[in-house]
């Protein structure tokens, strides 16, 4: 469920790449501030994107300063200053990582050792942001019930994750929330769930884990799935892209939106194409 929200580097302006790097480092510091130093190991690209998006939507200015850290002790790097929004986003990052590892353990995978790294950070997040944890837990429980019911409907299977992202946006945006912001985050949540399920198609067959694409189409290999149903699956994602574009156009941004537009309008479709083609994930770099 992590690592799919990415930028399109060839079409990313230098200024926006520098902003992304500063936000990435700033979020790392924010995780340390809200959840402790060990939790910084769970820093994700997805939450970095949310930081860029929500700072812009809420009109929260991003102050950048040059600092050193334990990973870069010699040369200082531009980093976004820690603020209340980034601290809570750091907590969100830790909460999601903790529950992702918990889910991996429940599916018979490895994760028990890794989860120890985030247990203390999760407890800190729960104490400091109880409403946020309650929100996540409620929708993860709904997601678990939907999957245990064995639904073959892609829409029904993705609904809890889509609504969780929508409510997360309402939580952070407050009075700045609107039907357009809700629609955008709903679409993002649905896309993340479905692209993750499609990417794990053959792995879930092998492990006999729930996967809505397996139950909906019944094919035994990705090659068969795309050969027989590729057009229908592409149409599903194209419909999501259209919805996100339409909602994005109706949102008022406080600052330059080039970075977030790059991710939503170019990065997400490109990542979808990668998964549709069955190609392995390429790691992004945020090194300076």
C-alpha positions in Angstrom: 0.0 0.0 0.0 3.0 2.3 0.1 5.4 3.6 -2.5 2.9 4.1 -5.4 2.4 7.9 -5.1 5.4 9.2 -7.2 6.5 12.1 -9.2 7.3 12.1 -12.9 11.0 13.1 -12.8 11.6 14.1 -16.5 8.7 16.7 -16.2 9.5 17.9 -12.7 10.9 21.4 -12.5 14.2 21.8 -10.6 12.5 24.1 -8.0 9.8 21.5 -7.4 12.4 18.7 -7.0 14.2 20.8 -4.4 10.9 21.4 -2.6 10.1 17.7 -2.6 13.5 16.9 -1.1 13.1 19.6 1.5 9.6 18.2 2.4 11.0 14.6 2.5 13.7 15.6 5.0 11.3 17.8 6.9 8.8 15.0 7.3 11.6 12.7 8.6 12.3 15.3 11.3 8.6 15.7 12.0 8.2 11.9 12.5 11.0 12.1 15.1 9.3 15.1 16.8 5.9 13.3 17.1 6.8 9.7 17.3 10.4 9.3 18.2 13.6 8.6 16.3 13.1 4.9 15.6 9.9 5.7 13.7 11.8 7.8 11.2 12.8 4.5 9.5 9.2 4.3 8.1 9.4 7.5 6.1 7.4 7.1 2.9 7.0 9.0 -0.4 3.3 8.8 -0.1 3.2 10.9 3.1 5.7 13.3 1.6 3.2 13.9 -1.2 0.4 14.5 1.3 2.6 17.0 3.1 3.0 19.0 -0.2 -0.7 18.7 -1.0 -2.0 19.6 2.5 0.4 22.4 3.2 -0.8 24.0 -0.1 -4.5 23.3 0.5 -4.5 24.7 4.0 -2.3 27.7 3.1 0.4 26.6 5.6 3.7 28.2 4.5 6.6 25.8 4.2 9.8 27.4 5.7 13.0 25.8 4.4 16.3 26.0 6.4 19.7 24.4 6.0 20.3 21.8 8.6 22.4 18.7 9.3 21.1 15.4 10.6 22.3 12.0 11.7 22.3 10.9 8.1 24.1 14.0 6.7 26.4 15.2 9.4 29.0 17.0 7.2 27.0 18.9 4.6 23.8 20.7 5.6 20.7 20.1 3.5 17.6 22.3 2.8 14.9 20.9 5.0 11.3 22.0 5.7 10.9 23.3 9.2 8.8 21.1 11.5 5.3 22.6 12.0 2.1 21.2 13.6 0.8 20.0 10.3 3.9 18.1 9.4 4.1 16.6 13.0 0.6 15.2 12.6 1.4 13.9 9.1 4.5 12.2 10.7 2.2 10.5 13.1 -0.1 9.5 10.3 2.9 7.9 8.5 3.8 5.9 11.7 0.2 4.8 12.3 -0.1 3.5 8.7 3.3 1.8 8.7 2.4 0.1 12.1 -0.9 -1.2 10.8 0.6 -2.3 7.4 3.1 -4.5 9.3 0.3 -5.8 11.5 -1.6 -6.8 8.4 1.5 -8.4 6.9 1.9 -10.5 10.1 -1.8 -11.5 9.9 -1.3 -12.6 6.3 1.6 -14.9 7.4 4.3 -12.6 6.2 7.4 -11.3 7.9 6.9 -8.1 9.9 7.0 -8.9 13.6 10.6 -7.8 14.0 10.1 -4.6 11.9 6.9 -3.7 13.9 8.9 -3.5 17.1 10.7 -0.5 15.6 7.3 1.4 15.4 5.5 0.2 18.5 6.7 3.0 20.7 6.1 5.5 18.0 2.6 4.2 17.4 1.8 4.5 21.2 3.1 8.1 21.1 0.9 8.9 18.0 -2.2 7.3 19.7 -1.7 9.4 22.8 -1.1 12.6 21.0 -3.6 12.2 18.1 -6.3 9.8 19.4 -8.9 11.1 16.9 -6.6 10.3 14.0 -5.9 6.8 15.2 -9.6 6.2 15.8 -10.3 7.2 12.3 -7.7 4.9 10.8 -8.7 2.0 13.0 -12.4 2.4 12.1 -11.8 2.2 8.4 -9.2 -0.6 8.6 -11.8 -2.6 10.5 -14.3 -2.0 7.7 -11.6 -3.0 5.2 -11.0 -6.2 7.1 -14.7 -7.0 7.1 -15.1 -6.4 3.4 -12.2 -8.7 2.6 -13.3 -11.4 5.0 -16.7 -11.3 3.2 -14.8 -12.3 0.1 -16.4 -9.7 -2.1 -15.6 -9.9 -5.8 -16.6 -6.3 -6.5 -13.6 -4.0 -7.0 -15.7 -1.0 -6.0 -16.9 -2.6 -2.7 -13.5 -3.9 -1.9 -11.9 -0.4 -2.4 -14.6 1.6 -0.6 -13.2 1.5 2.9 -9.8 2.7 1.8 -11.3 5.4 -0.4 -13.5 6.7 2.4 -10.6 6.6 4.9 -8.6 8.9 2.6 -11.6 11.2 2.2 -12.1 11.4 6.0 -8.3 11.9 6.5 -8.5 14.9 4.2 -11.5 16.3 6.1 -9.6 15.8 9.4 -6.6 17.8 8.2 -8.4 20.4 6.1 -11.2 21.3 8.5 -13.2 24.2 7.2 -11.2 24.2 4.0 -12.7 20.8 3.0 -15.0 20.8 0.1 -16.7 18.3 -2.3 -13.8 18.7 -4.6 -11.1 17.9 -1.9 -13.3 15.0 -0.7 -13.6 13.7 -4.3 -9.9 14.0 -4.9 -8.8 12.1 -1.8 -11.6 9.5 -2.3 -10.1 8.8 -5.7 -6.6 8.7 -4.4 -7.6 6.2 -1.7 -9.4 4.0 -4.2 -6.5 4.1 -6.7 -3.9 3.2 -4.0 -6.0 0.2 -2.9 -6.6 -1.1 -6.4 -3.1 -0.5 -7.8 -1.7 -2.3 -4.8 -4.1 -5.2 -5.3 -3.3 -5.4 -9.1 0.5 -5.3 -8.3 0.1 -8.1 -5.8 -2.1 -10.2 -8.2 0.2 -13.3 -8.6 1.7 -13.0 -5.1 -1.8 -13.1 -3.5 -2.7 -16.1 -5.6 0.4 -17.9 -4.4 -0.2 -17.0 -0.8 -4.0 -17.5 -1.1 -4.6 -13.9 0.2 -7.7 -11.9 -0.6 -7.4 -10.0 -3.9 -10.5 -8.5 -5.6 -9.0 -8.9 -9.1 -8.5 -12.6 -8.5 -12.1 -13.0 -7.3 -13.6 -10.7 -9.9 -11.8 -12.2 -13.0 -10.7 -15.6 -11.9 -7.5 -15.8 -13.9 -4.5 -17.5 -12.6 -1.7 -15.4 -14.1 -1.2 -11.7 -14.7 -0.6 -12.4 -18.4 -4.0 -14.1 -18.7 -5.7 -11.3 -16.7 -4.4 -8.5 -18.9 -4.9 -10.4 -22.2 -8.6 -11.1 -21.4 -9.5 -8.1 -19.3 -6.8 -5.5 -19.8 -9.2 -3.1 -21.6 -11.7 -3.2 -18.8 -9.1 -2.7 -16.2 -7.5 0.2 -18.0 -11.0 1.8 -18.3 -11.4 1.5 -14.6 -8.2 3.4 -13.9 -8.9 5.9 -16.6 -12.2 6.7 -14.9 -10.4 7.3 -11.7 -7.9 9.6 -13.4 -10.7 11.6 -14.9 -12.4 12.0 -11.5 -9.2 13.1 -9.9 -8.5 15.7 -12.7 -12.0 17.1 -12.4 -11.8 17.4 -8.6 -8.3 18.8 -8.8 -9.5 21.6 -11.1 -12.1 22.6 -8.5 -9.7 23.1 -5.6 -8.2 26.4 -4.6 -4.5 26.2 -3.8 -2.6 28.8 -1.8 0.8 28.4 -3.5 2.4 27.0 -6.6 0.8 23.7 -7.5 3.4 22.4 -10.0 4.7 19.7 -7.7 1.3 18.2 -6.7 0.0 18.5 -10.3 3.1 16.6 -11.5 2.4 13.7 -9.1 -1.4 13.5 -9.6 -1.6 14.2 -13.4 1.6 12.5 -14.5 3.2 10.4 -11.8 0.2 8.4 -10.8 -0.8 7.5 -14.4 2.8 6.5 -15.1 2.9 4.3 -12.0 -0.3 2.7 -13.1 1.2 1.9 -16.6 4.1 0.2 -14.8 1.8 -2.0 -12.8 -0.4 -2.8 -15.9 2.7 -3.9 -17.8 3.9 -6.0 -14.8 7.2 -4.2 -14.5 9.2 -4.2 -11.2 9.1 -1.0 -9.1 12.0 1.4 -9.5 13.2 3.2 -6.5 13.0 6.9 -6.5 16.0 9.0 -5.3 15.7 12.1 -3.1 19.5 12.5 -2.6 21.0 15.9 -3.2 
